[in-house]
Amino acid sequence: MTMVHGGSRGPMMSDGKSRDAAPVLAQKKLGRRRFLKWGLLSGVGVVVGGAVDAVLLEPRWVSLTRPVISIDALPSAWDGVPIAHLTDIHTGRLIGLDYVRKVVEMTLAQSPDIIALTGDFVTGVGAITPKLARVLGRLRAAKGQFAVLGNHDHWADAEGVRSLLNSAGITLLTNRNVVLEENHEKLCLAGVGDLWEDEQLLDAALAGVPEQVPRILLCHNPDYAEAMPSGPRVDLMLCGHTHGGQFKIPFGPRPQLPVRYAKYAAGLARGPCCPVYTSRGLGMVGVPIRFNCRPELAIITLCRARQ
């Protein structure tokens, strides 16, 4: 009879395990500890890096965006015209004049034909100062500077902000319009009051505008798109208010938005009556952070819708 020996297993320990298995188990345990250690350190690094980004980097790291938005029957003279859209500067405790100067310089460097400002210039009455008026007064565009107020402007001092904008040479369009002209072709810029703190009189805002003239409406809060009457016609609405939530989970949602309709959180969306572009804004309120949601200066280019 042939005997089969298990010599390859090595000598046995008293507990029945091979002596060769002991160092293998020890190596596995050491490898697992190293994995957990580096995983923990990586997690801490991500948290610390995210905190530094949210507090020190992103809040003043302005993103220059260049959306191109088409409008039906846009006259050829206005095809390709750039509009600088500024909103939610929130000058005050969290946002100082140096940052506002930076935003103004960035805007001027783009040589926009129109500057549209959609509210929340200040947070708190103490920010309404001649110095701020002088800084904003440097904003100049070929066809003019136009604005509406936001809810924080009303909470601070609406009359004070109106006076500040007047001193800065910025035309306020509360429930009224201006019709701009280029090579005898027209474009209407109109505005309505803030959804939370004022009246939105769309008929008054577009009174006297010829039917064929394209209409761009300034409104602080994009939720107005859902309350807007179906007539008169609006071709594009520019808004702010949301700040993009100031915090966006990577590949996930924005946990907190001051609007009922999340589709208006940021960027271009389709409202019941017209397209709506919501800027992430330039400033902050509440918790002084921005994460995965940089402040935005939008240079919007109008183009004629191609058939």
NULUMLUM-922166 format. One record per atom (N, C-alpha, C, CB): x, y, z; residue in one letter. Coordinates in steps of 0.001 Angstrom, whole numbers, padded with zeros to 6 digits, always signed. Last residue first. Glycine has a CB too. Layout:
<sites>
XYZA
...
</sites>
This chain:
<sites>
-034189+078766-036828Q
-035336+077948-037229Q
-034852+076655-037898Q
-036265+078742-038189Q
-032524+079952-034037R
-032408+079465-035408R
-033580+078539-035717R
-031056+078731-035624R
-032953+082864-032179A
-033299+081448-032287A
-033263+081031-033741A
-034689+081165-031674A
-030204+085011-031775R
-031488+084797-032437R
-031746+083305-032555R
-031517+085471-033831R
-028762+085500-028534C
-028680+085119-029946C
-030081+084873-030480C
-027792+083858-030136C
-026936+087094-025979L
-028217+086877-026647L
-027961+086439-028081L
-029094+088161-026611L
-024863+085992-023482T
-024895+086418-024880T
-026259+086081-025464T
-023756+085740-025705T
-024044+086945-020254I
-025043+086281-021092I
-024980+086859-022510I
-026477+086447-020490I
-021944+086401-017958I
-021930+087251-019150I
-022798+086531-020179I
-020441+087512-019695I
-022257+086205-014507A
-022710+085663-015788A
-022627+086727-016871A
-024150+085127-015676A
-020474+085408-011863L
-020687+086576-012705L
-021015+086043-014089L
-019427+087539-012723L
-021018+083613-008875E
-021110+083659-010338E
-021274+085083-010865E
-022273+082804-010813E
-019390+081622-006359P
-020135+082812-006777P
-020007+082995-008289P
-019623+084078-006029P
-019545+077980-006500R
-018809+079240-006521R
-019722+080420-006860R
-017663+079161-007527R
-020107+075410-005153C
-021125+076377-005574C
-020491+077769-005584C
-022381+076337-004625C
-018735+073727-003525N
-019184+073200-004817N
-020235+074117-005434N
-019751+071776-004655N
-019685+075866-000988F
-019013+074607-001293F
-019616+074015-002553F
-019125+073612-000112F
-019311+078704+000949R
-019758+078195-000344R
-018970+076917-000604R
-019553+079258-001504R
-020256+080289+004024I
-019542+079281+003246I
-020140+079167+001848I
-019582+077918+003959I
-021308+081580+006523P
-020419+082186+005527P
-019585+081166+004760P
-019502+083169+006198P
-024732+081208+007028V
-023434+080571+007256V
-022474+081033+006161V
-023561+079004+007273V
-026245+084175+006004G
-026302+083047+006930G
-024922+082514+007225G
-027175+081939+006371G
-025163+084870+002613V
-025901+085204+003835V
-025899+083982+004735V
-027366+085666+003517V
-022968+086139+000067M
-023422+085091+000984M
-024315+085703+002057M
-022214+084357+001631M
-022562+087025-003436G
-022303+087131-002014G
-022808+085936-001231G
-022921+088374-001481G
-023298+086523-006080L
-021917+086888-005780L
-021573+086888-004302L
-021633+088225-006336L
-025304+084068-007896G
-025050+085265-007109G
-023596+085403-006712G
-025906+085260-005882G
-026105+082102-009565R
-025760+081688-008202R
-025411+082876-007314R
-024595+080712-008231R
-028886+083192-011595S
-027467+083222-011250S
-027262+082742-009816S
-026893+084643-011428S
-031220+081808-013630T
-030961+082141-012231T
-029464+082072-011977T
-031728+081186-011273T
-033238+082451-016302Y
-031843+082226-015943Y
-031629+082729-014516Y
-030874+082941-016947Y
-035973+081020-017835V
-035536+081721-016631V
-034061+081405-016402V
-036399+081313-015388V
-038276+081267-020614P
-037038+080752-020006P
-036621+081638-018831P
-035893+080679-021061P
-041861+081465-019868C
-040632+081913-020516C
-039420+081203-019922C
-040476+083434-020380C
-044084+080308-018665C
-044293+081351-019672C
-043031+081718-020446C
-044839+082578-019014C
-043241+078298-016921P
-044494+078125-017639P
-044669+079107-018793P
-045639+078266-016687P
-039630+078050-017532G
-040798+078360-016733G
-042065+078157-017547G
-040724+079789-016207G
-036788+076190-017797R
-037978+076586-018542R
-039120+076820-017572R
-038363+075515-019590R
-033542+077453-016886A
-034663+076525-016734A
-035843+077056-017532A
-035047+076337-015230A
-030107+077873-016409L
-031254+078101-017287L
-032306+077021-017079L
-030813+078137-018759L
-028801+078433-013042G
-028718+078177-014472G
-030029+078406-015199G
-028261+076779-014706G
-030304+077178-010069A
-029192+077839-010754A
-029237+077482-012231A
-027825+077433-010130A
-032909+076564-009120A
-031782+076716-008196A
-030641+077495-008830A
-031283+075351-007739A
-035306+076050-010354Y
-034745+077397-010521Y
-033529+077632-009618Y
-035816+078449-010226Y
-036112+073600-009529K
-035569+073681-010892K
-034957+075053-011172K
-036669+073383-011920K
-037307+073846-007065A
-035870+073565-007103A
-035286+073674-008506A
-035601+072183-006553A
-039460+076082-005924Y
-039268+075279-007131Y
-037772+075072-007366Y
-039933+075960-008367Y
-039445+077688-003709R
-040329+076523-003693R
-039995+075557-004815R
-041781+076958-003801R
-036332+078858-002292V
-037384+078895-003307V
-038228+077628-003190V
-036777+079031-004741V
-033897+078830-000930P
-034965+079729-000479P
-036068+079908-001529P
-034378+081086-000122P
-032591+075586-000214L
-032852+076615-001210L
-033994+077503-000726L
-033190+075983-002586L
-030366+073138+000819Q
-031255+074207+001258Q
-031358+075273+000188Q
-030765+074820+002575Q
-028876+071064-000454P
-029710+070775+000718P
-030708+071867+001077P
-028837+070528+001889P
-028806+070133-003659R
-028520+071343-002875R
-029438+071270-001650R
-028759+072693-003727R
-027749+066699-004343P
-028648+067859-004322P
-028050+069073-003620P
-029941+067487-003649P
-024800+065386-006060G
-026028+065259-005299G
-026799+066568-005275G
-025727+064805-003887G
-022274+065607-006977F
-023140+064636-007662F
-024476+064453-006939F
-022427+063286-007777F
-021503+067068-003886P
-020987+066586-005173P
-021844+065448-005735P
-019536+066116-005016P
-023951+069213-002616I
-023297+067922-002436I
-022778+067444-003785I
-024269+066879-001813I
-023528+072600-002355K
-024068+071539-003198K
-023265+070271-002969K
-024044+071944-004694K
-024285+075682-001028F
-023677+074386-000719F
-024341+073338-001597F
-023824+074026+000805F
-025649+077886-001972Q
-024341+078098-001339Q
-023597+076798-001034Q
-024517+078879-000063Q
-027922+077825-003477G
-027937+077070-002225G
-026696+077289-001379G
-028084+075609-002516G
-027645+079602-005468G
-027361+078211-005805G
-027394+077302-004599G
-026026+078106-006471G
-028648+081902-004532H
-027218+081680-004267H
-026789+080276-004691H
-026911+081892-002773H
-031298+082728-005054T
-031050+081374-004534T
-029633+081169-004011T
-031325+080362-005609T
-031360+085452-006042H
-032020+085054-004801H
-031552+083718-004228H
-033480+084991-005028H
-032033+086049-009367G
-030986+085662-008423G
-031612+084952-007245G
-030178+086887-007950G
-032834+086298-012935C
-033123+086268-011501C
-031876+085937-010693C
-034224+085252-011200C
-034386+087176-015947L
-033118+087068-015225L
-033375+087231-013735L
-032097+088127-015725L
-036374+085800-018487M
-036357+086401-017166M
-034999+086129-016515M
-037518+085852-016290M
-037468+086352-021792L
-036415+085831-020914L
-036518+086550-019575L
-034986+086020-021549L
-039820+087215-022945D
-038961+086314-023713D
-037845+085692-022879D
-038360+087056-024874D
-043209+087610-022168V
-041831+087813-021711V
-040964+086794-022438V
-041703+087665-020138V
-046359+089066-023071R
-045268+088135-023334R
-043954+088581-022697R
-045082+087971-024826R
-048807+090002-020489P
-048103+090110-021762P
-046870+089206-021856P
-047693+091535-021985P
-049884+086620-020020G
-049733+087775-020894G
-049557+089013-020038G
-050951+087926-021845G
-049863+084811-017954S
-049449+084346-019286S
-049322+085479-020291S
-050434+083326-019806S
-048397+086016-014883P
-049528+085843-015806P
-049032+085506-017204P
-050398+087113-015846P
-046285+084232-012668M
-046379+085228-013733M
-047616+084984-014602M
-045108+085204-014599M
-045775+082274-010905A
-046934+083128-010628A
-047188+084137-011736A
-046741+083856-009318A
-043490+081073-011752E
-044667+080216-011585E
-045935+081020-011319E
-044438+079234-010450E
-041680+083137-011707A
-041973+082502-012993A
-043227+081642-012926A
-040793+081656-013443A
-041214+083711-009081Y
-042221+084515-009777Y
-042571+083912-011131Y
-041725+085950-009959Y
-039066+082220-008323D
-040384+081632-008109D
-041490+082445-008785D
-040666+081518-006618D
-036810+083826-008586P
-037275+083070-009756P
-038609+082370-009564P
-036257+082057-010125P
-036565+087118-007475N
-036898+085764-007041N
-037454+084941-008209N
-037916+085807-005883N
-036018+089559-008904H
-035083+088986-007936H
-035335+087497-007710H
-035181+089732-006612H
-036104+090174-012331C
-036902+089846-011145C
-035985+089150-010154C
-038142+088941-011505C
-036315+091619-015481L
-035495+091450-014292L
-036408+091214-013091L
-034580+092689-014063L
-037031+090452-018708L
-037583+090885-017421L
-036590+090601-016302L
-038928+090180-017136L
-036933+091399-022005I
-036176+090736-020954I
-036637+091319-019628I
-034628+090912-021152I
-038565+091120-025069R
-038665+091632-023695R
-037838+090763-022736R
-040151+091674-023236R
-038574+092310-028485P
-038213+091301-027480P
-038155+091918-026084P
-036856+090653-027828P
-041318+093777-030130V
-040045+094046-029459V
-039752+092954-028429V
-040070+095438-028778V
-043847+093417-031147Q
-042742+092728-031821Q
-041396+092902-031124Q
-042631+093220-033235Q
-045528+095022-029563E
-045623+093565-029487E
-044404+092862-030078E
-046868+093097-030198E
-044036+097815-027850P
-044629+097208-029049P
-044525+095687-029028P
-043951+097750-030305P
-044824+098789-024624V
-043804+098103-025425V
-044475+097472-026646V
-043056+097016-024576V
-046725+099921-022965G
-046227+100716-024087G
-045182+100037-024953G
-045663+101967-023576G
-045799+098124-020078A
-046721+099080-020708A
-046027+099837-021833A
-047270+100072-019664A
-044492+096299-018579L
-044347+096194-020033L
-045276+097150-020783L
-044617+094768-020479L
-045121+096945-015964A
-043709+096785-016325A
-043506+096785-017832A
-043158+095497-015735A
-047880+096833-015961A
-047225+098141-015853A
-045773+098058-016315A
-047291+098662-014404A
-048151+094050-016167D
-048762+094925-017179D
-048107+096302-017160D
-050285+095057-016939D
-046835+093195-013827L
-046261+092896-015139L
-046846+093773-016234L
-046479+091437-015484L
-046113+094000-010941L
-047148+094521-011844L
-046634+094379-013276L
-047504+096027-011513L
-045617+092879-007989Q
-045166+092507-009325Q
-046286+092864-010304Q
-044794+090972-009405Q
-044612+094531-004970E
-045627+094168-005955E
-044973+093814-007282E
-046635+095313-006146E
-042676+093097-002255D
-043128+094196-003117D
-044220+093686-004048D
-041943+094793-003936D
-041519+090953-000909E
-041639+092228-000204E
-042214+093376-001037E
-040307+092626+000301E
-041330+088593-002416W
-041658+088520-000989W
-042064+089858-000404W
-040487+087982-000222W
-040720+089388-005047L
-041861+088507-004806L
-042277+088477-003342L
-041538+087108-005268L
-039918+092773-005869D
-039558+091508-005241D
-040802+090709-004860D
-038693+091756-004006D
-041242+094184-008969G
-040843+094214-007569G
-040572+092825-007016G
-041906+094889-006745G
-039792+093918-012286V
-040921+093889-011344V
-040370+093878-009923V
-041843+092640-011594V
-038643+095414-015387G
-038443+094830-014063G
-039730+094826-013262G
-037363+095587-013305G
-037191+095262-018728A
-038231+095624-017766A
-037918+094973-016423A
-039640+095191-018274A
-036019+096172-021797L
-035572+095685-020497L
-036587+096192-019475L
-034096+096171-020154L
-036409+095532-025228C
-036996+096035-023984C
-036356+095359-022784C
-038518+095813-023969C
-034953+096648-028179L
-034943+095597-027164L
-035467+096215-025874L
-033499+094983-026967L
-035053+097471-031709K
-035344+097697-030298K
-035269+096425-029457K
-036706+098309-030156K
-033216+099177-034262E
-033904+097968-033802E
-033941+097974-032275E
-033196+096675-034338E
-031652+101279-035096H
-033103+101415-035274H
-033885+100144-034903H
-033403+101786-036712H
-029145+100544-034062N
-029397+100543-035518N
-030881+100486-035834N
-028689+099360-036181N
-030683+099973-031105E
-029405+099787-031779E
-029685+099643-033273E
-028632+098535-031216E
-032275+100927-028092E
-032269+100913-029556E
-030840+100803-030081E
-032949+102183-030116E
-034431+099959-025397L
-033116+100301-025924L
-033126+100161-027445L
-032019+099404-025295L
-036824+100967-023295V
-036667+100358-024617V
-035360+100882-025208V
-037898+100680-025560V
-037496+100145-019930V
-036808+101018-020878V
-036732+100252-022198V
-035365+101441-020358V
-040211+099906-017543N
-039300+099406-018559N
-038526+100526-019229N
-040060+098619-019595N
-041575+098878-014328R
-041449+099783-015464R
-040417+099223-016430R
-041055+101214-015002R
-041410+097697-011801N
-042688+097754-012507N
-042686+098813-013614N
-043815+098040-011521N
-038464+099165-011294T
-039525+098534-010512T
-040856+098769-011204T
-039556+099083-009059T
-035701+099628-012244L
-036841+099260-013091L
-037894+098511-012282L
-036375+098399-014281L
-033291+102112-011823L
-034145+101137-011157L
-035396+100891-012001L
-034529+101621-009735L
-030124+102604-013163T
-031557+102865-013346T
-032382+101753-012726T
-031900+103009-014840T
-027326+103900-011628I
-027992+102647-012007I
-029497+102896-012035I
-027632+101480-011013I
-025725+105867-010547G
-026053+105927-011968G
-026672+104653-012508G
-024830+106241-012749G
-025325+105942-007866A
-024373+105145-008641A
-024660+105176-010142A
-024386+103713-008154A
-027515+107323-006939S
-026210+107975-006837S
-025164+107272-007694S
-025751+108013-005384S
-029408+105305-007371N
-029508+106554-008116N
-028171+107299-008115N
-030613+107442-007524N
-028572+103475-005471L
-028496+103122-006888L
-028576+104368-007764L
-029619+102144-007257L
-029110+104947-003105L
-027756+104493-003399L
-027599+104190-004889L
-027415+103251-002564L
-031880+105203-003256S
-031045+106401-003307S
-029607+106047-003659S
-031091+107144-001968S
-032578+102504-002960R
-032967+103247-004175R
-032097+104484-004343R
-034461+103655-004116R
-031602+102058-000401V
-030971+101368-001529V
-031345+102047-002840V
-031383+099882-001561V
-033364+103693+001083G
-031931+103943+001116G
-031206+103280-000048G
-031353+103456+002423G
-035765+102419+000564E
-035578+103787+000084E
-034096+104148+000063E
-036359+104781+000964E
-035334+099944+001831A
-035563+100014+000392A
-035310+101413-000157A
-036981+099583+000068A
-033362+098729+004026D
-033983+100048+003857D
-034153+100272+002361D
-033115+101200+004520D
-033392+095833+004746A
-032431+096843+005227A
-033090+098212+005211A
-031136+096853+004353A
-035501+094605+003518W
-035325+094384+004952W
-034343+095393+005554W
-034835+092954+005211W
-035096+095404+000863H
-036288+095875+001581H
-036108+095721+003086H
-037540+095104+001117H
-032758+094014+000381D
-032756+095476+000218D
-033952+096089+000933D
-032774+095862-001281D
-033624+091403+000691H
-032713+091964+001699H
-032605+093482+001579H
-031324+091335+001565H
-035222+091055-001627N
-035843+091059-000311N
-034927+091662+000757N
-036232+089646+000081N
-034042+093396-004174G
-034320+092085-003615G
-034885+092192-002212G
-033065+091240-003607G
-034787+095585-006985L
-034420+095320-005596L
-034741+093885-005213L
-035141+096288-004656L
-033252+095835-010243V
-034432+095714-009383V
-033923+095423-007971V
-035423+094576-009893V
-031524+097810-012767A
-031618+096984-011555A
-033055+096857-011066A
-030748+097571-010447A
-029007+098628-015207F
-030401+098557-014796F
-030558+097543-013665F
-031305+098183-015992F
-027019+100641-017224Q
-027018+099763-016053Q
-028420+099789-015450Q
-025932+100206-014997Q
-026242+100971-020800G
-026747+101352-019496G
-026708+100246-018463G
-028125+101834-019631G
-025009+100466-023181K
-026447+100759-023235K
-027052+101044-021866K
-027181+099607-023870K
-022318+100139-022370A
-022637+100976-023533A
-024103+101395-023557A
-022299+100236-024819A
-021894+100446-018815A
-022052+099649-020025A
-022555+100550-021145A
-023025+098458-019791A
-020280+100610-015697R
-020748+101325-016878R
-020802+100373-018061R
-019837+102532-017191R
-019600+100919-012383L
-020219+100031-013364L
-020781+100853-014521L
-021335+099178-012708L
-018911+102811-010574R
-017925+102538-011621R
-018475+101582-012678R
-016652+101959-011007R
-020856+102820-008661G
-020915+103859-009686G
-019891+103679-010790G
-020727+105197-009057G
-020074+100999-006804L
-021045+100564-007809L
-021155+101566-008957L
-022414+100361-007163L
-018345+102795-005417V
-017829+101563-006028V
-018781+101068-007114V
-017624+100466-004955V
-020117+104795-004575R
-018990+105138-005458R
-018423+103902-006147R
-017885+105839-004662R
-021838+103342-002927A
-022374+104018-004113A
-021256+104361-005091A
-023134+105294-003711A
-020046+102623-000917L
-020614+101586-001776L
-021183+102200-003046L
-021703+100800-001030L
-019607+105203+000142K
-018494+104433-000408K
-018992+103327-001329K
-017651+103836+000718K
-022109+105967+001154P
-021577+106641-000038P
-020406+105891-000668P
-021140+108047+000318P
-023911+102944+002110T
-022965+104032+002361T
-022567+104726+001068T
-021721+103503+003073T
-025377+100517+003537I
-025819+101542+002574I
-024999+102802+002832I
-027375+101836+002701I
-024700+098859+005576A
-023939+098721+004330A
-024312+099782+003294A
-024159+097339+003743A
-026478+099189+007644G
-025147+099775+007777G
-024313+099708+006520G
-024417+099104+008869G
-028713+097682+007096V
-028751+099106+006763V
-027363+099743+006816V
-029691+099839+007711V
-028247+094448+005637G
-028206+095365+006773G
-028075+096813+006348G
-027069+095005+007684G
-026749+093625+002880T
-027316+092910+004023T
-027161+093829+005229T
-026607+091505+004259T
-027348+094739-000518V
-026816+094881+000843V
-027449+093859+001778V
-027060+096305+001374V
-028449+094001-002915F
-027183+094728-002948F
-026528+094751-001573F
-027400+096156-003449F
-030659+092417-003939D
-029883+092095-002744D
-028479+092687-002827D
-029805+090575-002551D
-030837+092553-007641G
-031207+092733-006248G
-030287+092149-005193G
-032499+092177-006057G
-029929+092126-010320T
-031235+091645-009869T
-031344+091526-008344T
-031522+090303-010498T
-028726+094057-012904L
-028508+093711-011498L
-029845+093336-010877L
-027842+094890-010718L
-027163+094141-015991A
-028434+093875-015315A
-028141+093386-013903A
-029288+092827-016101A
-025659+096066-018377I
-025447+095475-017063I
-026806+095360-016374I
-024442+096327-016206I
-024825+095762-021807I
-025863+096025-020808I
-025407+095386-019495I
-027272+095460-021266I
-022496+095214-023108D
-023343+096271-023658D
-024413+096702-022667D
-023994+095805-024953D
-019392+094663-021307P
-020769+094311-021670P
-021504+095500-022278P
-021530+093801-020443P
-016468+094239-020959S
-017065+095241-021865S
-018491+094884-022279S
-016203+095394-023113S
-015086+092740-019139Q
-015838+092006-020172Q
-016520+092921-021188Q
-016880+091128-019519Q
-014055+094477-017301A
-013096+093818-018196A
-013796+093059-019323A
-012211+092860-017401A
-016261+095106-015749L
-015794+096088-016730L
-014840+095454-017738L
-015106+097261-016024L
-016326+092786-014128T
-017430+093126-015034T
-016960+094068-016125T
-018592+093759-014261T
-013969+092945-012668M
-014212+091789-013535M
-015286+092082-014564M
-014611+090577-012707M
-014492+095330-011267E
-013382+095272-012233E
-013547+094096-013185E
-012032+095165-011500E
-016660+094484-009659V
-016831+095592-010609V
-015740+095546-011676V
-016805+096956-009873V
-015394+092521-008124V
-016502+092152-009011V
-016719+093228-010071V
-017797+091933-008201V
-013560+094144-006713K
-013086+093054-007569K
-014162+092650-008575K
-012674+091839-006717K
-015325+095742-005243R
-014435+096357-006249R
-013926+095299-007233R
-013232+097066-005558R
-016362+093782-003560V
-017258+094435-004520V
-016440+095109-005623V
-018168+095475-003806V
-014057+093236-002047Y
-014631+092189-002907Y
-015565+092796-003955Y
-015395+091149-002056Y
-013787+095672-000747D
-012706+095183-001603D
-013212+094110-002559D
-011556+094631-000751D
-016079+095924+000838L
-015958+096736-000374L
-014840+096262-001293L
-015724+098180-000003L
-017155+092621+001996G
-016619+093973+002114G
-016459+094667+000779G
-015300+093937+002813G
-019414+090497+003371I
-018895+090924+002068I
-018461+092383+002161I
-019966+090737+000946I
-020402+090092+005894L
-019618+089020+005279L
-018920+089454+003992L
-020510+087838+004992L
-021691+092527+006551R
-020787+091896+007507R
-019875+090863+006846R
-021586+091240+008615R
-021943+093856+003269G
-022278+093935+004695G
-021239+093218+005525G
-023663+093342+004963G
-023448+093187+000186T
-022446+093973+000902T
-022866+094113+002360T
-022259+095370+000247T
-024760+091368-001612H
-024883+091271-000151H
-023739+091974+000592H
-024931+089809+000264H
-025095+090621-004274I
-023769+091025-003805I
-023702+090960-002279I
-023429+092451-004298I
-027194+089548-005964D
-026924+089076-004599D
-025488+089365-004167D
-027198+087577-004497D
-025894+089758-009342T
-026975+089649-008371T
-026438+089219-007016T
-028036+088662-008857T
-025385+090612-012707L
-024867+090616-011338L
-026040+090536-010382L
-024005+091886-011056L
-024751+089962-015942H
-025804+089748-014946H
-025156+089607-013568H
-026663+088481-015291H
-024064+091628-018844A
-023473+091217-017570A
-024579+091143-016529A
-022346+092202-017120A
-024704+090663-022072I
-025327+091275-020898I
-024616+090740-019655I
-026874+090974-020843I
-023680+091075-025444P
-023403+090549-024107P
-024086+091373-023008P
-021897+090513-023867P
-025240+090239-028526V
-025005+091281-027520V
-024750+090653-026145V
-026213+092251-027451V
-025946+088490-030508G
-024571+088453-030022G
-024244+089479-028952G
-023654+088641-031153G
-028272+090550-031928D
-027753+089195-031992D
-026275+089197-031578D
-027930+088603-033420D
-029168+093063-032223W
-028989+092598-030847W
-028468+091170-030781W
-030296+092694-030093W
-029484+093399-034921A
-028617+094353-034226A
-028321+093919-032791A
-029260+095735-034222A
-031402+091509-035617S
-030000+091219-035936S
-029046+092157-035193S
-029768+091331-037447S
-033851+090897-033045P
-033340+091671-034184P
-031838+091441-034377P
-033622+093174-033980P
-035228+087786-032320L
-034295+088804-031833L
-033745+089572-033033L
-033132+088158-030997L
-037083+085768-032805A
-037232+087055-033498A
-036362+088157-032898A
-038682+087490-033468A
-036538+084174-029691D
-037232+084205-030978D
-037305+085632-031502D
-038647+083607-030851D
-033385+083891-028286I
-034678+084570-028197I
-035289+084601-029590I
-034529+086021-027612I
-030995+081912-026521S
-031666+082307-027756S
-033032+082915-027470S
-031812+081109-028688S
-028077+082404-024762I
-029521+082199-024654I
-030195+082746-025906I
-030092+082883-023375I
-025191+081207-023393V
-025738+081744-024638V
-027216+081391-024658V
-024986+081173-025909V
-023207+081893-020497P
-024363+081248-021133P
-024776+081976-022416P
-025549+081201-020154P
-020519+081955-019173R
-020863+082571-020454R
-022038+081836-021117R
-019637+082575-021392R
-019122+082872-015960T
-019857+081957-016842T
-020310+082705-018089T
-021079+081334-016107T
-016645+083032-013790L
-017125+083808-014934L
-017795+082838-015897L
-015952+084597-015638L
-016730+082729-010372S
-016780+081971-011618S
-017384+082856-012715S
-017608+080656-011441S
-014689+083921-007807V
-015810+084192-008714V
-015659+083394-010006V
-015902+085701-009028V
-014054+083200-004869W
-013485+082683-006117W
-014573+082761-007186W
-012952+081201-005946W
-014987+083680-002389R
-014573+084846-003174R
-013879+084455-004477R
-013648+085722-002349R
-015759+081139-001384P
-016626+082304-001202P
-016254+083527-002038P
-016623+082688+000223P
-013651+079166-001944E
-014794+079373-002850E
-015576+080664-002627E
-015728+078231-002719E
-011673+079552+000291L
-011409+079602-001147L
-012634+079997-001966L
-010903+078265-001618L
-012496+079425+002982L
-011432+080344+002584L
-011283+080527+001080L
-010146+079869+003137L
-014712+077671+003259V
-014605+078884+004076V
-013630+079899+003490V
-014174+078524+005481V
-014513+075567+001440A
-015818+076194+001673A
-015711+077531+002377A
-016692+075279+002480A
-011779+074822+001574D
-012373+075284+000318D
-013641+076094+000577D
-012688+074092-000597D
-011634+074000+004244V
-010797+075111+003776V
-011371+075699+002492V
-009339+074641+003545V
-013451+071859+004132A
-013718+073000+005005A
-012905+074222+004574A
-013401+072641+006463A
-012180+070133+002343G
-013490+070692+002013G
-013818+071912+002840G
-014562+069657+002202G
-009876+069530+003843G
-009764+070219+002551G
-011070+070852+002129G
-009301+069258+001480G
-011079+068200+006001V
-010324+069432+006227V
-010196+070232+004938V
-008934+069115+006792V
-012280+066024+004623V
-013091+066931+005441V
-012372+068265+005636V
-013408+066289+006810V
-010039+064845+003399V
-011152+065333+002573V
-011980+066343+003352V
-012044+064161+002102V
-008522+064163+005669G
-007994+065100+004678G
-009089+065692+003810G
-006971+064414+003805G
-010190+062284+006868V
-009903+063532+007581V
-009395+064579+006603V
-008868+063301+008708V
-010030+060313+004869G
-011309+060932+005205G
-011133+062255+005919G
-012131+060001+006059G
-007329+059687+004988S
-007879+060245+003747S
-009198+060949+004013S
-008074+059142+002694S
-007193+058620+007557L
-006430+059835+007235L
-006954+060501+005974L
-004945+059505+007067L
-008847+056353+007183L
-009206+057387+008159L
-008496+058700+007847L
-008859+056925+009585L
-007368+054977+005245G
-008745+055383+004954G
-009193+056499+005881G
-009693+054191+005078G
-005039+054487+006646W
-004987+055403+005502W
-006384+055851+005084W
-004279+054737+004320W
-006143+052754+008625K
-005427+053975+008999K
-005415+054971+007852K
-003994+053649+009423K
-007205+050660+007122L
-008105+051477+007941L
-007457+052804+008322L
-008516+050715+009204L
-004804+049713+005960F
-005910+050174+005115F
-006854+051098+005894F
-006693+048969+004557F
-003379+048974+008236R
-002864+050039+007366R
-003970+050615+006493R
-001723+049510+006485R
-005041+046897+009151R
-004821+048088+009977R
-004325+049263+009131R
-003811+047783+011097R
-004770+045089+007034R
-006097+045653+007335R
-005957+046918+008171R
-006979+044618+008078R
-002051+044474+007235G
-002565+045115+006025G
-003908+045778+006252G
-002682+044106+004911G
-002061+043201+009720L
-001294+044432+009535L
-001777+045197+008310L
+000199+044119+009405L
-003643+040966+009103K
-004102+041917+010123K
-003391+043254+009979K
-003872+041350+011533K
-002008+039760+007191K
-003360+040201+006824K
-003894+041239+007804K
-004313+039003+006766K
+000249+039161+008717Q
+000367+040110+007608Q
-000998+040644+007186Q
+001060+039448+006415Q
-000852+037275+010449A
-000324+038528+010997A
-000201+039586+009911A
+001040+038295+011659A
-001462+035231+008662L
-002545+035901+009381L
-002096+037243+009941L
-003060+035014+010510L
+001169+034603+007929V
+000215+035049+006901V
-000944+035792+007554V
-000315+033844+006077V
+002352+033678+010293P
+002791+034957+009725P
+001855+035480+008652P
+004172+034817+009150P
+000651+031256+010574A
+000701+032336+011561A
+001202+033643+010978A
+001578+031937+012715A
+000955+029248+008693A
-000207+030136+008559A
-000127+031342+009473A
-001478+029375+008847A
+003106+027671+009424D
+003277+028573+008274D
+002135+029562+008141D
+003398+027772+006995D
+002073+026035+011417R
+002964+027118+011825R
+003160+028112+010690R
+004318+026559+012278R
-001407+025232+011104S
-000066+025146+010558S
+000765+026323+011041S
-000104+025103+009024S
-003330+024400+013988K
-003060+025243+012834K
-001624+025069+012379K
-003344+026710+013158K
-003748+022993+016346G
-004146+022352+015103G
-003866+023156+013862G
-005570+022044+015150G
-002773+024019+018634D
-004187+024315+018351D
-004627+023754+017017D
-004430+025814+018373D
-000091+023335+018555S
-000966+022629+019477S
-002436+022880+019217S
-000641+023013+020874S
+000806+023200+015047M
+000873+023749+016387M
-000136+023043+017247M
+000630+025264+016389M
+002480+020981+012696M
+001254+021507+013292M
+001529+022074+014669M
+000183+020420+013376M
+004751+021527+009956P
+004409+021012+011288P
+003184+021723+011844P
+005596+021176+012255P
+003542+021431+006500G
+004436+021857+007573G
+003966+021316+008901G
+004531+023377+007629G
+002213+020692+004212R
+001492+021531+005162R
+002398+022034+006264R
+000332+020771+005761R
+003697+018914+002733S
+003619+020300+002257S
+002943+021215+003257S
+002880+020360+000941S
+003405+016325+003810G
+004587+017108+004143G
+004504+018559+003738G
+005769+016505+003514G
+001427+014299+004162G
+001065+015728+003986G
+002213+016632+004311G
-000125+016100+004857G
+001769+011215+002369H
+002167+012097+003473H
+001772+013548+003164H
+003698+011996+003729H
+000382+008180+001683V
+000390+009575+001225V
+000680+010474+002410V
-000965+009964+000555V
+001662+004999+000946M
+001252+005969+001971M
+001376+007388+001408M
+002118+005813+003267M
+000539+002182-000809T
+001313+003425-000880T
+000786+004415+000127T
+001268+004028-002294T
+000868-001176+000000M
+000000+000000+000000M
+000902+001222+000000M
-000981+000007+001237M
</sites>
